[in-house]
Amino acid sequence: MRIGVVTFPGSLDDRSALRAIELAGGTPVPLFHGTNDLKEVQAVVLPGGFSYGDYLRCGAISRFSPIMESIILAAEHGFPVLGICNGFQILCESHLLPGALTRNADLHFICADQKVSVENVDTPWTRGYTKGQEIVIPIKNGEGSFQCSDETLKELEDEGRIVLRYVGKNPNGSRNAIAGISNKRGNVVGVMPHPEQAIENLTGPSEDGLNFFTSILKEMVGL
């Protein structure tokens, strides 16, 4: 199964995402921001990093990349998309997900291993988990505080669209300790923690993030 990973100017974790897909058993396909060609992939990952140097707002410029035209159109028709950290920010800027990611509450960049609870297992990216399962994956962000209106927050909570929630300390001041959300259809998911950095015990705090990538592969083959 072919899963694409987009490289924007300033992407940092694109290679890690490609490796995670390969380790999960998929075929990783590099995608370039400057073309609208999705290369017949069956899902896309928008990786972490500092696309376009985080000028204006994180993800604000990347949202207008040619590749995003194809991704936005495909996502509106059910195409699976996972945005990780900067990718989550790009999804919000693209209006594929509601809300915004703002400066961390303490105004510091955070890099730490973080326990989160998997709240929604009805997305193609999280079906390999059990509801309420607590996993440990890294966070590394300066603008990871999820904010939205009271109306949007109620909608996300009532519709079960919170995908990940911080356990214990809320590291960046996100509303309701939200670490990840989905769109209404569930095919578009944005998370601030980095599952691609938790795929091997040798190089990460756990292997807990690998299920994001095995889940989408199983979804695509109907298992």
Stockholm file with secondary structure:
# STOCKHOLM 1.0

chainA/1-223         MRIGVVTFPGSLDDRSALRAIELAGGTPVPLFHGTNDLKEVQAVVLPGGFSYGDYLRCGAISRFSPIMESIILAAEHGFPVLGICNGFQILCESHLLPGALTRNADLHFICADQKVSVENVDTPWTRGYTKGQEIVIPIKNGEGSFQCSDETLKELEDEGRIVLRYVGKNPNGSRNAIAGISNKRGNVVGVMPHPEQAIENLTGPSEDGLNFFTSILKEMVGL
#=GR chainA/1-223 SS CEEEEEECTTBSSHHHHHHHHHHHTCEEEEEETTCCCCTTCSEEEECCBCGGGGCSSTTTTGGGSHHHHHHHHHHTTTCCEEEETHHHHHHHHTTSSCSEEECCTTSSCEEEEEEEEECCCCSTTTTTSCTTCEEEEEEEESSCEEECCHHHHHHHHHTTCEEEEECSSCSSCCGGGEEEEECSSSSEEEESSCGGGSSCTTTSSCSTTHHHHHHHHHHHTTC
#=GC SS_cons         CEEEEEECTTBSSHHHHHHHHHHHTCEEEEEETTCCCCTTCSEEEECCBCGGGGCSSTTTTGGGSHHHHHHHHHHTTTCCEEEETHHHHHHHHTTSSCSEEECCTTSSCEEEEEEEEECCCCSTTTTTSCTTCEEEEEEEESSCEEECCHHHHHHHHHTTCEEEEECSSCSSCCGGGEEEEECSSSSEEEESSCGGGSSCTTTSSCSTTHHHHHHHHHHHTTC
//
